[in-house]
């Protein structure tokens, strides 16, 4: 279960993009719509979101070198998954 938590988070975040891509390919003859978020401005974030995303980034940065080298252990991945779960909650 611990292995699937980060995978589930990634899938959840990616699914709106897949839906958007599928909807761009309509067969009803209508012109594709242009999406403009927040009138072209970046969305504002709040302090708790920035803090959680910074913690996730730090955890990933700590685990990534060992993962790329093929030396990350199950415990390393479990710890990363726990940290992501804590920050998302």
TORTI-186235 format. One line per field, with one value per atom (N, C-alpha, C, O): atom name; x, z, y; residue number from 1; residue in three letters. Coordinates in Angstrom, 3 decimals. Layout:
atomo: [CA:...] $
xx: [X:...] $
zz: [Z:...] $
yy: [Y:...] $
num: [NUM:...] $
residuo: [ALA:...] $
END
This chain:
atomo: [N:CA:C:O:N:CA:C:O:N:CA:C:O:N:CA:C:O:N:CA:C:O:N:CA:C:O:N:CA:C:O:N:CA:C:O:N:CA:C:O:N:CA:C:O:N:CA:C:O:N:CA:C:O:N:CA:C:O:N:CA:C:O:N:CA:C:O:N:CA:C:O:N:CA:C:O:N:CA:C:O:N:CA:C:O:N:CA:C:O:N:CA:C:O:N:CA:C:O:N:CA:C:O:N:CA:C:O:N:CA:C:O:N:CA:C:O:N:CA:C:O:N:CA:C:O:N:CA:C:O:N:CA:C:O:N:CA:C:O:N:CA:C:O:N:CA:C:O:N:CA:C:O:N:CA:C:O:N:CA:C:O:N:CA:C:O:N:CA:C:O:N:CA:C:O:N:CA:C:O:N:CA:C:O:N:CA:C:O:N:CA:C:O:N:CA:C:O:N:CA:C:O:N:CA:C:O:N:CA:C:O:N:CA:C:O:N:CA:C:O:N:CA:C:O:N:CA:C:O:N:CA:C:O:N:CA:C:O:N:CA:C:O:N:CA:C:O:N:CA:C:O:N:CA:C:O:N:CA:C:O:N:CA:C:O:N:CA:C:O:N:CA:C:O:N:CA:C:O:N:CA:C:O:N:CA:C:O:N:CA:C:O:N:CA:C:O:N:CA:C:O:N:CA:C:O:N:CA:C:O:N:CA:C:O:N:CA:C:O:N:CA:C:O:N:CA:C:O:N:CA:C:O:N:CA:C:O:N:CA:C:O:N:CA:C:O:N:CA:C:O:N:CA:C:O:N:CA:C:O:N:CA:C:O:N:CA:C:O:N:CA:C:O:N:CA:C:O:N:CA:C:O:N:CA:C:O:N:CA:C:O:N:CA:C:O:N:CA:C:O] $
xx: [0.820:0.000:0.868:0.552:1.965:2.824:3.456:3.707:3.713:4.310:3.329:3.741:2.049:1.061:0.623:0.039:0.889:0.456:1.069:0.320:2.391:2.932:2.430:2.188:2.277:1.780:0.354:0.005:-0.465:-1.842:-1.889:-2.724:-1.011:-0.974:-0.613:-1.247:0.389:0.799:-0.334:-0.610:-0.995:-2.102:-3.248:-3.876:-3.520:-4.590:-4.276:-5.154:-3.027:-2.644:-2.604:-2.864:-2.284:-2.158:-3.494:-3.617:-4.494:-5.737:-6.471:-7.053:-6.484:-7.131:-6.448:-7.108:-5.129:-4.419:-4.809:-4.971:-4.959:-5.369:-6.785:-7.068:-7.663:-9.029:-9.048:-9.790:-8.241:-8.154:-7.676:-8.230:-6.652:-6.133:-7.193:-7.322:-7.949:-8.994:-10.101:-10.632:-10.456:-11.527:-11.124:-11.996:-9.858:-9.399:-9.652:-9.625:-9.896:-10.051:-11.533:-11.886:-12.383:-13.820:-14.151:-13.452:-15.221:-15.654:-16.924:-17.564:-17.307:-18.570:-18.421:-19.402:-17.247:-17.028:-16.767:-16.486:-16.853:-16.604:-15.106:-14.286:-14.769:-13.361:-12.839:-13.574:-11.580:-11.022:-11.021:-10.829:-11.237:-11.254:-9.853:-9.059:-9.557:-8.278:-8.481:-9.397:-7.631:-7.735:-6.824:-5.641:-7.387:-6.597:-6.900:-8.031:-5.895:-6.066:-5.897:-4.906:-6.871:-6.782:-6.427:-5.587:-7.082:-6.851:-5.375:-4.878:-4.685:-3.288:-2.295:-1.086:-2.793:-1.908:-1.683:-2.512:-0.562:-0.306:-1.256:-1.593:-1.685:-2.554:-1.753:-0.593:-2.367:-1.726:-1.730:-2.658:-0.714:-0.658:-0.637:-0.309:-0.994:-0.954:0.258:0.894:0.553:1.743:1.739:2.776:0.609:0.636:0.952:1.669:0.417:0.710:2.188:2.830:2.722:4.155:5.032:6.017:4.677:5.462:5.414:6.446:4.228:4.096:4.836:5.520:4.716:5.403:6.919:7.652:7.390:8.825:9.318:10.401:8.525:8.904:8.926:9.824:7.948:7.922:9.135:9.795:9.426:10.577:11.872:12.729:12.009:13.194:13.316:14.404:12.203:12.213:12.583:13.361:12.020:12.337:13.809:14.490:14.304:15.709:16.652:17.743:16.239:17.060:17.093:18.137:15.954:15.838:16.299:16.772:16.172:16.421:17.807:17.897:18.896:20.211:20.356:20.874:19.904:19.990:19.076:19.433:17.897:16.972:17.582:17.516:18.169:18.792:19.992:20.277:20.679:21.844:21.430:22.275:20.124:19.652:19.974:19.985:20.236:20.643:19.605:19.843:18.457:17.416:16.776:16.472:16.583:15.997:14.486:13.932:13.846:12.414:12.113:11.122:12.960:12.778:12.866:12.131:13.764:13.872:12.574:12.065:12.046:10.800:9.622:8.742:9.606:8.542:8.578:7.538:9.780:9.919:9.454:8.784:9.806:9.372:7.843:7.206:7.269:5.817:5.120:4.099:5.670:5.082:5.137:4.164:6.290:6.427:5.459:4.845:5.314:4.374:2.951:2.182:2.614:1.277:1.021:-0.053:2.000:1.847:1.630:0.754:2.405:2.303:1.008:0.429:0.550:-0.705:-1.878:-2.820:-1.805:-2.885:-2.898:-3.731] $
zz: [0.000:0.000:0.000:-0.661:0.753:0.844:-0.503:-0.799:-1.312:-2.620:-3.552:-4.409:-3.389:-4.314:-4.014:-4.878:-2.822:-2.469:-3.395:-3.954:-3.585:-4.511:-5.941:-6.675:-6.326:-7.662:-7.822:-8.866:-6.807:-6.834:-6.921:-7.638:-6.206:-6.240:-7.638:-8.161:-8.244:-9.594:-10.583:-11.428:-10.488:-11.391:-11.210:-12.186:-9.981:-9.699:-10.297:-10.846:-10.188:-10.735:-12.259:-12.892:-12.850:-14.306:-15.002:-16.176:-14.339:-15.024:-15.593:-16.670:-14.943:-15.596:-16.910:-17.849:-16.980:-18.222:-19.332:-20.483:-18.989:-19.986:-20.468:-21.660:-19.567:-19.940:-20.836:-21.818:-20.505:-21.315:-22.725:-23.708:-22.817:-24.131:-24.934:-26.138:-24.286:-24.973:-25.437:-26.534:-24.638:-24.997:-26.117:-26.815:-26.308:-27.382:-28.745:-29.766:-28.760:-30.008:-30.271:-30.608:-30.124:-30.323:-31.781:-32.684:-31.999:-33.355:-33.723:-34.715:-32.967:-33.216:-34.178:-34.424:-34.724:-35.685:-35.053:-35.765:-33.735:-33.068:-33.038:-32.975:-33.085:-33.010:-31.612:-30.636:-31.499:-30.166:-29.329:-29.843:-28.049:-27.150:-26.641:-26.433:-26.445:-25.859:-24.355:-23.913:-23.587:-22.142:-21.648:-21.985:-20.859:-20.256:-18.764:-18.350:-17.977:-16.544:-15.875:-16.094:-15.061:-14.226:-15.042:-14.639:-16.195:-17.076:-17.448:-17.582:-17.612:-18.017:-16.890:-17.122:-15.671:-14.528:-13.787:-13.847:-13.091:-12.254:-11.078:-10.544:-10.678:-9.512:-8.252:-8.150:-7.312:-6.024:-5.202:-5.297:-4.419:-3.507:-2.083:-1.828:-1.169:0.229:0.908:0.363:2.084:2.811:3.098:2.923:3.533:3.792:2.538:2.617:1.384:0.142:-0.208:-0.553:-0.118:-0.436:0.511:0.087:1.791:2.779:2.472:2.507:2.173:1.879:0.603:0.564:-0.433:-1.693:-1.537:-2.165:-0.715:-0.447:0.284:-0.009:1.237:1.971:1.043:1.141:0.138:-0.823:-1.739:-1.994:-2.227:-3.115:-2.408:-3.005:-1.156:-0.385:-0.220:-0.360:0.075:0.234:-1.069:-1.076:-2.162:-3.471:-3.791:-4.261:-3.541:-3.829:-3.014:-3.475:-1.808:-0.961:-1.496:-1.466:-1.983:-2.436:-3.882:-4.241:-4.703:-6.136:-6.522:-7.381:-5.939:-6.360:-6.167:-7.047:-5.032:-4.785:-5.743:-6.217:-6.033:-6.965:-8.358:-9.008:-8.821:-10.150:-10.225:-11.277:-9.120:-9.089:-8.871:-8.869:-8.686:-8.440:-7.037:-6.791:-6.120:-4.768:-3.708:-2.521:-4.116:-3.141:-2.663:-3.453:-1.375:-0.792:-0.664:-0.860:-0.333:-0.085:1.040:0.985:2.052:3.175:2.708:3.199:1.759:1.215:0.523:0.734:-0.310:-1.019:-0.051:-0.228:0.960:1.966:2.702:2.940:3.056:3.757:2.866:3.338:1.593:0.650:0.546:0.583:0.419:0.327:1.569:1.472:2.732:3.986:4.029:4.403:3.642:3.680:2.719:3.067:1.527:0.559:1.123:1.034:1.696:2.276:3.381:3.440:4.251:5.343:4.776:5.243:3.786:3.241:2.464:2.508:1.763:1.027:1.996:1.763:3.096:4.094:4.765:5.636] $
yy: [-1.187:0.000:1.256:2.245:1.198:2.373:2.708:3.876:1.693:1.897:2.608:3.390:2.341:2.859:4.285:4.937:4.779:6.126:7.181:7.982:7.222:8.229:8.008:8.967:6.756:6.453:6.957:7.508:6.775:7.247:8.763:9.316:9.437:10.899:11.377:12.294:10.771:11.158:10.916:11.768:9.763:9.456:10.440:10.851:10.816:11.769:13.132:13.799:13.536:14.835:14.820:15.843:13.683:13.599:13.388:13.737:12.837:12.499:13.711:13.583:14.886:16.026:16.400:16.843:16.222:16.533:15.567:15.971:14.300:13.310:13.601:13.484:13.974:14.310:15.534:15.579:16.520:17.724:17.393:17.887:16.560:16.174:15.431:15.651:14.557:13.811:14.745:14.568:15.721:16.645:17.590:18.108:17.825:18.689:18.063:18.751:16.777:16.046:15.755:14.625:16.739:16.541:16.274:16.733:15.528:15.201:15.943:15.594:16.941:17.631:18.806:19.508:19.042:20.107:21.465:22.429:21.560:22.831:23.117:22.201:24.386:24.771:24.476:24.628:24.057:23.804:25.082:26.184:24.907:26.042:26.325:25.407:27.589:27.979:28.141:28.834:27.503:27.589:28.702:28.755:29.576:30.647:30.657:30.912:30.383:30.289:31.639:32.336:32.000:33.192:34.437:35.242:34.578:35.733:35.884:37.002:34.771:34.787:35.014:35.030:35.190:35.416:34.107:33.199:34.016:32.848:32.862:33.919:31.668:31.572:31.819:31.419:32.468:32.716:31.425:30.623:31.241:30.099:30.624:31.782:29.747:30.159:29.524:28.622:30.005:29.554:28.051:27.413:27.450:26.003:25.175:24.179:25.588:24.866:24.980:23.988:26.188:26.365:25.558:24.954:25.547:24.796:23.296:22.625:22.770:21.340:20.972:19.949:21.777:21.475:21.569:20.806:22.489:22.589:21.347:20.840:20.855:19.639:18.435:17.599:18.333:17.223:17.309:16.302:18.492:18.667:18.259:17.607:18.637:18.293:16.777:16.218:16.122:14.665:13.964:13.010:14.446:13.852:14.082:13.171:15.291:15.597:14.722:14.386:14.354:13.490:12.062:11.411:11.575:10.189:10.005:8.927:11.020:10.901:10.400:9.523:10.906:10.404:8.891:8.203:8.375:6.929:6.177:5.098:6.733:6.078:6.009:4.966:7.093:7.101:6.156:5.584:6.002:5.103:3.647:2.752:3.411:2.056:1.565:0.359:2.481:2.103:2.447:2.224:2.989:3.311:2.012:1.119:1.935:0.724:0.878:1.960:-0.221:-0.187:0.796:1.525:0.816:1.740:3.196:4.053:3.474:4.831:5.241:6.342:4.335:4.624:4.728:5.571:3.882:3.949:5.291:5.906:5.734:7.006:8.165:9.083:8.117:9.151:9.135:10.187:7.965:7.856:8.389:9.070:8.080:8.576:10.112:10.766:10.674:12.126:12.797:13.806:12.259:12.822:12.733:13.690:11.593:11.408:12.427:13.024:12.626:13.604:14.994:15.721:15.372:16.727:16.929:18.015:15.915:16.036:16.151:16.909:15.382:15.435:16.783:17.031] $
num: [1:1:1:1:2:2:2:2:3:3:3:3:4:4:4:4:5:5:5:5:6:6:6:6:7:7:7:7:8:8:8:8:9:9:9:9:10:10:10:10:11:11:11:11:12:12:12:12:13:13:13:13:14:14:14:14:15:15:15:15:16:16:16:16:17:17:17:17:18:18:18:18:19:19:19:19:20:20:20:20:21:21:21:21:22:22:22:22:23:23:23:23:24:24:24:24:25:25:25:25:26:26:26:26:27:27:27:27:28:28:28:28:29:29:29:29:30:30:30:30:31:31:31:31:32:32:32:32:33:33:33:33:34:34:34:34:35:35:35:35:36:36:36:36:37:37:37:37:38:38:38:38:39:39:39:39:40:40:40:40:41:41:41:41:42:42:42:42:43:43:43:43:44:44:44:44:45:45:45:45:46:46:46:46:47:47:47:47:48:48:48:48:49:49:49:49:50:50:50:50:51:51:51:51:52:52:52:52:53:53:53:53:54:54:54:54:55:55:55:55:56:56:56:56:57:57:57:57:58:58:58:58:59:59:59:59:60:60:60:60:61:61:61:61:62:62:62:62:63:63:63:63:64:64:64:64:65:65:65:65:66:66:66:66:67:67:67:67:68:68:68:68:69:69:69:69:70:70:70:70:71:71:71:71:72:72:72:72:73:73:73:73:74:74:74:74:75:75:75:75:76:76:76:76:77:77:77:77:78:78:78:78:79:79:79:79:80:80:80:80:81:81:81:81:82:82:82:82:83:83:83:83:84:84:84:84:85:85:85:85:86:86:86:86:87:87:87:87:88:88:88:88:89:89:89:89] $
residuo: [UNK:UNK:UNK:UNK:UNK:UNK:UNK:UNK:UNK:UNK:UNK:UNK:UNK:UNK:UNK:UNK:UNK:UNK:UNK:UNK:UNK:UNK:UNK:UNK:UNK:UNK:UNK:UNK:UNK:UNK:UNK:UNK:UNK:UNK:UNK:UNK:UNK:UNK:UNK:UNK:UNK:UNK:UNK:UNK:UNK:UNK:UNK:UNK:UNK:UNK:UNK:UNK:UNK:UNK:UNK:UNK:UNK:UNK:UNK:UNK:UNK:UNK:UNK:UNK:UNK:UNK:UNK:UNK:UNK:UNK:UNK:UNK:UNK:UNK:UNK:UNK:UNK:UNK:UNK:UNK:UNK:UNK:UNK:UNK:UNK:UNK:UNK:UNK:UNK:UNK:UNK:UNK:UNK:UNK:UNK:UNK:UNK:UNK:UNK:UNK:UNK:UNK:UNK:UNK:UNK:UNK:UNK:UNK:UNK:UNK:UNK:UNK:UNK:UNK:UNK:UNK:UNK:UNK:UNK:UNK:UNK:UNK:UNK:UNK:UNK:UNK:UNK:UNK:UNK:UNK:UNK:UNK:UNK:UNK:UNK:UNK:UNK:UNK:UNK:UNK:UNK:UNK:UNK:UNK:UNK:UNK:UNK:UNK:UNK:UNK:UNK:UNK:UNK:UNK:UNK:UNK:UNK:UNK:UNK:UNK:UNK:UNK:UNK:UNK:UNK:UNK:UNK:UNK:UNK:UNK:UNK:UNK:UNK:UNK:UNK:UNK:UNK:UNK:UNK:UNK:UNK:UNK:UNK:UNK:UNK:UNK:UNK:UNK:UNK:UNK:UNK:UNK:UNK:UNK:UNK:UNK:UNK:UNK:UNK:UNK:UNK:UNK:UNK:UNK:UNK:UNK:UNK:UNK:UNK:UNK:UNK:UNK:UNK:UNK:UNK:UNK:UNK:UNK:UNK:UNK:UNK:UNK:UNK:UNK:UNK:UNK:UNK:UNK:UNK:UNK:UNK:UNK:UNK:UNK:UNK:UNK:UNK:UNK:UNK:UNK:UNK:UNK:UNK:UNK:UNK:UNK:UNK:UNK:UNK:UNK:UNK:UNK:UNK:UNK:UNK:UNK:UNK:UNK:UNK:UNK:UNK:UNK:UNK:UNK:UNK:UNK:UNK:UNK:UNK:UNK:UNK:UNK:UNK:UNK:UNK:UNK:UNK:UNK:UNK:UNK:UNK:UNK:UNK:UNK:UNK:UNK:UNK:UNK:UNK:UNK:UNK:UNK:UNK:UNK:UNK:UNK:UNK:UNK:UNK:UNK:UNK:UNK:UNK:UNK:UNK:UNK:UNK:UNK:UNK:UNK:UNK:UNK:UNK:UNK:UNK:UNK:UNK:UNK:UNK:UNK:UNK:UNK:UNK:UNK:UNK:UNK:UNK:UNK:UNK:UNK:UNK:UNK:UNK:UNK:UNK:UNK:UNK:UNK:UNK:UNK:UNK:UNK:UNK:UNK:UNK:UNK:UNK:UNK:UNK:UNK:UNK:UNK:UNK:UNK:UNK:UNK] $
END
